[in-house]
Amino acid sequence: MQNELVFTNCAIVLHDEIITGTLLVRDGKIAGIAPGQSSSGIDMEGDYVIPGCVELHTDHLETHLMPRPKVHWNMHAALQAHDGQIATAGITTVFDAIRVGMDGDTELGSDEMSAIAQTISTATAAKRLRAEHFIHLRCEVSMPDAVEHFDEMKNNDRVRLASLMDHAPGQRQFVSLEAYRIYYQGKKKLSDADFAAFSERRIAQSDAYSAKHRRLIAERCHAAGISIASHDDATAEHVAEGIELGISLAEFPTTVAAAQLSRDAGLQVLMGAPNVVRGGSHSGNVSALELIEKGALDILSSDYVPFSLLQAAFLLSERRIIDLPHAIRLISANPADAAKLSDRGRIEVGRRADLVRVRATTGLPPLIDGVWREGLRIA
């Protein structure tokens, strides 16, 4: 017996247009798209139906693993809580960003990072999660243990993406030492003397390890079939280095020049949806809105606020910066393509029925009224 669903009287956001019509879902896939209203099925009351969001870089899982300082939560429970928030934000495919290379600024260590990666794999196999979860390894290449820790994680069956990053002061995200001081000294509650020692140590580690570890981890990614992203590129030299290492995605470039050079080189450019919602970068770098206006942005990531994906997309449309189909591509089709997930990201016959019902009201954040993954309701 076939499993069928009909959604009717909905504003269907297709790749390049919006039609008012009816969607037929059969056995987890989109089986039909037609204009007009059906006499049967779920009446969507004119709400939008969009593809499920595809999230490539979220650090949000760690907030569930350690909800308070010195409080370490059960990993399965933390993952389920994170998964629930992801699903109710309209995200049906998520790449959970897990640290590789520990810098000593967190109570979570490499053993715990490896354990949560295994928990994701185990929970996926047991069908305990609403969204589909993959793993994005955030490789802090300036750390002495980065390559060793990468080798521990690379064979996990959920790993699909790795980013090469260096958060040492004086470069990339923190070219401004004052911005670095405000961020890290405030975050860690360090005295001036302790902060100076911390910065000196980070700079020395970057000088010693960063270039070597970038190359070694990139080589391992190519051998394992893991896609590679750069992170916080600021200069032409950064972009050229990433291209030489074989990256396919430029995450969070910090300047217009780096974003445009990445785009010109055929890379996809990713920025944070919170940057759009807030109207700018929290660390004083380039605005995502400026990149959108210059045609130099392909993908939005929720980064640290899961709901920001949908909020940013509808905000861009409401303010007429780009039309709604274009905005939805930034959070669905484009990240799916970047992740080589050709079965999702668009409302098209034959694609997965990963769908989100959205009620939009001018001046208010969008309201999610239902989420389906492969035709099954998950939120």
Backbone torsions as a table, in degrees:
resi	resn	phi	psi	omega
1	MET	NA	125.8	-177.5
2	GLN	-75.4	145.1	177.4
3	ASN	-94.5	112.7	-176.5
4	GLU	-122.5	145.9	172.1
5	LEU	-134.0	144.7	174.6
6	VAL	-125.5	126.1	173.1
7	PHE	-110.8	123.3	-177.2
8	THR	-128.8	165.1	-178.2
9	ASN	56.4	49.4	-179.2
10	CYS	-127.5	151.8	174.8
11	ALA	-89.5	99.6	-172.4
12	ILE	-86.5	118.9	-179.9
13	VAL	-88.3	101.0	177.7
14	LEU	-86.5	-175.6	-173.6
15	HIS	-61.8	-39.4	-175.4
16	ASP	-126.4	0.8	-176.6
17	GLU	-156.1	169.8	175.8
18	ILE	-120.0	129.3	175.8
19	ILE	-123.8	148.0	173.1
20	THR	-91.9	120.0	-174.3
21	GLY	-173.4	-148.7	-171.8
22	THR	-132.1	139.0	177.3
23	LEU	-113.7	133.9	173.4
24	LEU	-109.4	127.0	177.1
25	VAL	-114.9	129.0	179.1
26	ARG	-135.2	126.7	177.9
27	ASP	50.9	43.4	173.5
28	GLY	82.6	0.8	179.9
29	LYS	-125.9	158.0	177.3
30	ILE	-75.0	120.6	-175.5
31	ALA	-107.3	-16.4	-179.2
32	GLY	-164.9	144.1	175.9
33	ILE	-134.7	121.9	-176.0
34	ALA	-141.4	142.8	173.5
35	PRO	-70.1	158.4	177.4
36	GLY	91.4	173.8	-174.3
37	GLN	-107.5	139.8	177.2
38	SER	-90.0	153.9	178.1
39	SER	-79.5	-9.5	178.7
40	SER	-135.0	169.2	179.5
41	GLY	108.5	-176.1	-179.8
42	ILE	-83.8	118.7	178.7
43	ASP	-77.6	113.7	-178.0
44	MET	-85.8	1.2	172.4
45	GLU	55.1	35.5	177.0
46	GLY	82.6	1.2	179.8
47	ASP	-68.0	158.8	174.4
48	TYR	-73.1	145.1	166.1
49	VAL	-120.9	121.2	-177.7
50	ILE	-121.5	164.1	174.1
51	PRO	-65.8	151.7	173.9
52	GLY	-57.9	140.7	-179.1
53	CYS	-71.1	146.4	177.2
54	VAL	-116.8	115.8	-174.7
55	GLU	-106.2	119.7	-175.1
56	LEU	-96.5	-16.8	-175.6
57	HIS	-153.6	96.8	173.1
58	THR	-126.1	130.9	176.6
59	ASP	-93.5	11.7	-167.3
60	HIS	-70.8	-24.2	-176.7
61	LEU	-60.8	-36.6	-177.7
62	GLU	-61.1	-30.7	-179.9
63	THR	-67.9	-23.2	175.8
64	HIS	-86.7	-31.2	177.8
65	LEU	-67.9	-35.7	179.3
66	MET	-135.2	79.6	-174.2
67	PRO	-69.1	-19.8	175.1
68	ARG	-141.2	154.1	175.7
69	PRO	-53.2	131.7	178.2
70	LYS	72.1	5.9	177.1
71	VAL	-105.0	111.3	179.8
72	HIS	-105.6	114.8	-174.8
73	TRP	-86.9	153.8	174.2
74	ASN	-53.6	130.6	-171.4
75	MET	-66.0	-40.3	178.6
76	HIS	-65.3	-41.3	179.0
77	ALA	-66.7	-40.9	178.5
78	ALA	-63.1	-42.8	179.6
79	LEU	-63.9	-42.5	179.7
80	GLN	-64.8	-39.2	178.0
81	ALA	-64.0	-45.1	176.6
82	HIS	-60.1	-46.5	-179.4
83	ASP	-60.1	-41.1	178.4
84	GLY	-62.2	-41.1	179.4
85	GLN	-69.5	-37.5	176.5
86	ILE	-60.4	-49.7	-177.0
87	ALA	-63.1	-43.0	-178.1
88	THR	-73.7	-9.5	172.6
89	ALA	-90.0	5.1	178.0
90	GLY	85.4	12.2	-179.4
91	ILE	-94.8	117.2	-179.1
92	THR	-102.4	-15.8	174.6
93	THR	-134.1	127.1	-175.5
94	VAL	-135.2	138.1	172.3
95	PHE	-104.4	105.0	-179.3
96	ASP	-76.9	122.7	-178.8
97	ALA	-82.7	121.1	-178.0
98	ILE	-120.5	133.5	-176.0
99	ARG	-67.5	139.6	170.1
100	VAL	-129.5	122.4	-174.6
101	GLY	92.7	102.8	-172.3
102	MET	-97.7	131.5	-174.4
103	ASP	-102.5	7.5	176.4
104	GLY	77.7	7.5	-178.9
105	ASP	-100.7	14.4	178.7
106	THR	-142.2	152.3	176.2
107	GLU	-75.7	-14.8	178.4
108	LEU	-83.9	125.1	-177.0
109	GLY	-106.0	-176.6	-175.7
110	SER	-64.6	-35.3	178.2
111	ASP	-62.5	-40.0	179.6
112	GLU	-70.1	-35.7	176.9
113	MET	-64.0	-43.1	177.1
114	SER	-63.6	-38.2	-178.9
115	ALA	-68.2	-39.3	-179.9
116	ILE	-71.0	-33.0	174.9
117	ALA	-61.9	-42.6	178.1
118	GLN	-67.3	-34.6	177.3
119	THR	-63.0	-40.3	176.7
120	ILE	-61.4	-44.5	179.5
121	SER	-63.4	-45.0	-178.9
122	THR	-64.9	-45.1	-179.1
123	ALA	-65.9	-35.2	177.2
124	THR	-64.6	-46.7	-179.7
125	ALA	-62.5	-33.8	-179.5
126	ALA	-85.8	1.4	179.3
127	LYS	56.9	46.9	-179.6
128	ARG	-99.6	0.9	-173.5
129	LEU	-116.4	146.6	-179.7
130	ARG	-77.2	-55.0	176.6
131	ALA	-81.6	165.5	172.6
132	GLU	-90.4	125.9	-173.9
133	HIS	-108.6	130.4	168.0
134	PHE	-118.0	175.1	-177.9
135	ILE	-118.8	134.4	175.3
136	HIS	-114.6	115.4	-179.9
137	LEU	-85.9	116.0	178.2
138	ARG	-89.2	99.4	-170.9
139	CYS	-94.1	106.9	176.9
140	GLU	-81.7	92.7	-167.0
141	VAL	-70.3	-13.8	179.1
142	SER	-82.1	-5.4	-177.5
143	MET	-87.1	140.4	-177.5
144	PRO	-57.6	-31.6	-174.5
145	ASP	-98.3	12.9	-172.6
146	ALA	-61.0	-47.3	-177.2
147	VAL	-69.5	-42.9	178.3
148	GLU	-58.9	-44.9	-179.5
149	HIS	-68.8	-38.3	176.4
150	PHE	-58.4	-43.9	-179.4
151	ASP	-61.9	-30.3	177.3
152	GLU	-71.1	-26.6	-171.2
153	MET	-103.0	-23.5	-165.4
154	LYS	-63.3	-24.9	-177.0
155	ASN	-90.7	0.8	174.0
156	ASN	-61.6	132.9	-172.5
157	ASP	-68.3	-10.3	179.3
158	ARG	-95.8	-7.2	-177.9
159	VAL	-73.3	124.4	178.7
160	ARG	-128.6	-18.7	-171.4
161	LEU	-145.4	143.5	174.0
162	ALA	-135.6	138.6	175.6
163	SER	-114.5	143.9	-177.9
164	LEU	-103.9	114.1	-173.2
165	MET	-135.2	154.2	177.9
166	ASP	-144.3	109.8	-176.9
167	HIS	-98.7	23.9	176.4
168	ALA	-65.8	150.1	-179.1
169	PRO	-67.8	150.7	175.2
170	GLY	91.6	7.0	-179.7
171	GLN	-152.2	166.1	173.1
172	ARG	46.6	-116.1	-176.8
173	GLN	-61.7	-31.8	-174.3
174	PHE	-120.3	57.7	173.0
175	VAL	-59.5	-38.9	177.7
176	SER	-80.9	118.0	178.0
177	LEU	-65.4	-28.7	178.2
178	GLU	-68.1	-41.2	176.8
179	ALA	-63.0	-39.1	177.8
180	TYR	-63.5	-42.8	179.7
181	ARG	-62.0	-46.7	-178.7
182	ILE	-60.5	-43.6	-176.3
183	TYR	-70.2	-55.6	-172.5
184	TYR	-78.7	-39.1	-179.5
185	GLN	-67.1	-37.1	176.3
186	GLY	-68.4	-40.8	-178.2
187	LYS	-66.4	-40.8	-173.2
188	LYS	-97.4	-8.4	-178.9
189	LYS	58.4	45.6	-178.0
190	LEU	-89.0	147.7	170.3
191	SER	-70.9	166.5	179.3
192	ASP	-59.9	-41.2	-179.6
193	ALA	-66.7	-42.8	179.4
194	ASP	-66.5	-38.0	178.6
195	PHE	-65.7	-40.5	178.8
196	ALA	-61.7	-41.9	178.7
197	ALA	-66.5	-40.9	178.1
198	PHE	-60.1	-46.7	-179.1
199	SER	-63.9	-42.8	179.7
200	GLU	-61.3	-41.4	179.1
201	ARG	-65.4	-43.1	-179.5
202	ARG	-64.6	-40.6	179.3
203	ILE	-65.0	-42.5	179.2
204	ALA	-63.3	-40.9	178.6
205	GLN	-64.6	-40.6	178.6
206	SER	-61.8	-45.3	179.2
207	ASP	-61.4	-36.2	-174.7
208	ALA	-79.9	-35.9	-167.0
209	TYR	-119.4	-26.7	-164.5
210	SER	-57.9	-54.6	-175.9
211	ALA	-62.5	-44.2	-179.3
212	LYS	-62.9	-45.1	-177.0
213	HIS	-70.7	-34.3	174.9
214	ARG	-56.2	-48.9	-177.0
215	ARG	-65.2	-46.2	-177.3
216	LEU	-65.0	-42.3	-179.5
217	ILE	-70.1	-38.1	176.7
218	ALA	-60.3	-43.0	178.2
219	GLU	-60.5	-42.2	-180.0
220	ARG	-67.2	-37.4	178.2
221	CYS	-63.0	-45.4	179.9
222	HIS	-62.1	-40.9	-179.9
223	ALA	-66.2	-32.2	-176.8
224	ALA	-95.0	-1.5	-179.0
225	GLY	73.1	28.6	179.0
226	ILE	-97.7	126.9	178.1
227	SER	-67.6	151.8	-175.1
228	ILE	-121.5	138.6	174.2
229	ALA	-120.0	144.5	166.9
230	SER	-83.8	174.1	-175.9
231	HIS	-149.5	126.9	174.7
232	ASP	61.1	36.6	175.9
233	ASP	-63.6	138.1	-178.1
234	ALA	-122.0	-23.8	-171.7
235	THR	-129.6	168.3	175.5
236	ALA	-61.5	-34.5	178.6
237	GLU	-64.9	-40.6	177.0
238	HIS	-60.7	-45.4	-178.7
239	VAL	-63.7	-45.1	179.8
240	ALA	-61.5	-38.9	178.1
241	GLU	-62.3	-43.9	179.4
242	GLY	-63.8	-42.0	179.0
243	ILE	-62.1	-42.3	178.6
244	GLU	-61.9	-32.8	180.0
245	LEU	-82.5	-7.0	175.7
246	GLY	86.9	30.7	178.5
247	ILE	-73.0	158.5	177.1
248	SER	-122.4	-8.4	-175.0
249	LEU	-139.1	133.2	176.9
250	ALA	-106.8	107.1	-178.3
251	GLU	-89.5	130.4	169.9
252	PHE	49.4	50.8	173.6
253	PRO	-57.3	145.4	-173.2
254	THR	-98.3	-5.9	179.3
255	THR	-134.6	156.9	175.4
256	VAL	-60.9	-42.9	-177.3
257	ALA	-59.7	-45.1	-179.4
258	ALA	-64.7	-40.1	179.0
259	ALA	-64.5	-45.5	-177.8
260	GLN	-68.0	-39.3	177.3
261	LEU	-65.0	-38.7	177.4
262	SER	-63.0	-45.4	-179.8
263	ARG	-63.3	-43.0	179.3
264	ASP	-61.5	-28.2	-179.5
265	ALA	-86.0	2.4	178.0
266	GLY	88.8	9.9	177.2
267	LEU	-85.0	153.1	172.4
268	GLN	-89.6	138.0	-175.2
269	VAL	-106.6	126.8	-178.7
270	LEU	-115.1	135.9	174.7
271	MET	-133.0	168.3	-176.7
272	GLY	-83.1	133.1	174.8
273	ALA	-62.8	-34.3	174.9
274	PRO	-58.8	-31.1	176.0
275	ASN	-60.7	-40.7	177.3
276	VAL	-67.3	-48.2	-176.4
277	VAL	-62.4	-41.0	-177.8
278	ARG	-80.7	-15.9	-178.5
279	GLY	85.4	12.2	178.8
280	GLY	169.3	174.0	-179.1
281	SER	-78.3	140.2	177.9
282	HIS	-71.3	-17.6	-178.7
283	SER	-110.1	14.3	173.8
284	GLY	82.9	13.5	178.9
285	ASN	-89.4	-168.1	-172.7
286	VAL	-62.6	147.2	177.3
287	SER	-80.9	134.7	175.2
288	ALA	-61.2	-33.4	179.1
289	LEU	-62.0	-39.2	178.4
290	GLU	-63.9	-40.8	179.1
291	LEU	-66.4	-38.8	177.1
292	ILE	-61.3	-45.6	-179.2
293	GLU	-63.7	-28.7	178.9
294	LYS	-90.5	2.4	179.9
295	GLY	69.1	30.1	-175.0
296	ALA	-117.4	28.5	179.0
297	LEU	-138.3	132.4	-176.6
298	ASP	-112.3	-31.4	-168.1
299	ILE	-138.4	140.1	170.3
300	LEU	-108.9	145.5	176.6
301	SER	-125.2	142.4	-179.5
302	SER	-72.5	-21.2	176.3
303	ASP	57.7	-89.8	-176.5
304	TYR	-118.3	2.9	177.5
305	VAL	-134.1	98.7	-174.4
306	PRO	-52.2	-42.6	-175.9
307	PHE	-69.4	-14.5	-176.3
308	SER	-63.1	-22.6	178.8
309	LEU	-59.0	-58.5	-179.6
310	LEU	-66.1	-39.3	-179.3
311	GLN	-59.7	-44.9	-179.6
312	ALA	-65.2	-43.9	-177.9
313	ALA	-61.0	-46.8	-178.9
314	PHE	-72.5	-29.0	175.4
315	LEU	-66.0	-42.0	177.9
316	LEU	-61.0	-39.1	178.7
317	SER	-72.0	-45.6	-178.2
318	GLU	-60.1	-36.8	-179.7
319	ARG	-87.0	3.1	176.2
320	ARG	60.1	33.1	174.4
321	ILE	-76.7	-43.4	169.9
322	ILE	-143.1	162.5	-179.9
323	ASP	-77.5	166.6	-173.5
324	LEU	-63.4	-44.8	177.9
325	PRO	-56.3	-41.1	177.6
326	HIS	-62.6	-45.6	-179.6
327	ALA	-61.5	-40.7	-179.9
328	ILE	-69.3	-32.0	176.0
329	ARG	-60.5	-31.9	-179.6
330	LEU	-64.5	-22.9	-175.3
331	ILE	-117.8	6.6	-178.8
332	SER	-139.0	-78.2	-174.4
333	ALA	-63.0	-45.4	-175.4
334	ASN	-65.7	-48.4	175.9
335	PRO	-64.6	-33.8	176.8
336	ALA	-62.4	-42.9	178.5
337	ASP	-64.4	-42.0	-179.7
338	ALA	-62.0	-33.4	-179.6
339	ALA	-89.1	4.3	179.5
340	LYS	60.7	38.3	177.0
341	LEU	-106.1	84.5	-171.2
342	SER	-78.1	-3.9	-176.4
343	ASP	-95.1	2.7	-173.7
344	ARG	-146.6	179.4	174.6
345	GLY	97.4	-11.8	179.8
346	ARG	-137.7	150.4	169.9
347	ILE	-90.1	95.7	180.0
348	GLU	-143.7	148.7	177.5
349	VAL	-58.9	130.8	-179.9
350	GLY	97.0	-17.4	177.8
351	ARG	-82.0	164.1	176.2
352	ARG	-60.2	142.3	177.3
353	ALA	-85.6	65.2	171.1
354	ASP	-94.4	107.7	-167.6
355	LEU	-135.7	149.1	177.9
356	VAL	-132.3	129.5	174.4
357	ARG	-93.1	125.6	-174.7
358	VAL	-128.4	129.6	172.7
359	ARG	-101.6	122.6	-176.6
360	ALA	-109.1	131.0	176.9
361	THR	-129.2	123.1	-178.1
362	THR	-54.7	131.1	178.3
363	GLY	88.8	-6.8	179.8
364	LEU	-124.5	154.8	174.7
365	PRO	-61.9	150.8	177.5
366	PRO	-62.2	149.8	179.7
367	LEU	-110.6	125.8	-179.7
368	ILE	-89.8	119.4	-176.7
369	ASP	-104.7	-3.0	178.0
370	GLY	176.9	145.3	178.2
371	VAL	-135.8	130.8	178.9
372	TRP	-123.5	136.1	173.5
373	ARG	-119.1	119.2	-175.8
374	GLU	51.3	41.8	176.2
375	GLY	81.1	-5.1	179.0
376	LEU	-103.2	132.0	-177.9
377	ARG	-71.6	128.5	179.6
378	ILE	-117.9	-8.2	178.0
379	ALA	-162.1	NA	NA
